[in-house]
Amino acid sequence: MAAGLVMVFFAWSYPTGTLNQMGPGFVPQTIGILLCCLAAAIIIIDLRAPHVARAVELHWRGLVFVSAGIIIFSVLVDVAGLVPSMFLAVAVSMFADDHALPIPVLIYTVIATFLGWLLFLVALELPIPAFWR
């Protein structure tokens, strides 16, 4: 909730505009408000069911592999392009699952990379190179 409140606080002075002509404050304010609403819903659910057992153990495998995937993508996207960085990020993130097998990971990674290429480079025409410069 704190992150949402900070976003709303800093974006409040920017004009929001309308849905047809969004101003610079529209997206940060909307995301901040949605984060606050989501946090409030989570707090209400937690307060209504205090007897539910909480998971004490942190899932290190998921934390490590998903974080590594995000870092790999952010480091490689400018150097290697969208396709290789997305392929590696998705492949590494898939191994956060304890039961991940190489062949299904490869199939999912190829499909996700293709769809990412199709969305970001073909449909949205973002100025990101597909492969090395």
Buried (B, 14 or more C-beta within 10 A) or exposed (E): EEEBBEBBEEBEEBEBEEEEEEEEBBBBBBBBBEBBEEBEEEEEEEEEEEEEEEEEEEEEEBEEBBEBBEEBBEEBBEEBBBBBBBBBBBBBBBBBEEEBEEEEBEEBBEEBBEEBBEEBBEEEEEEBBBEEE
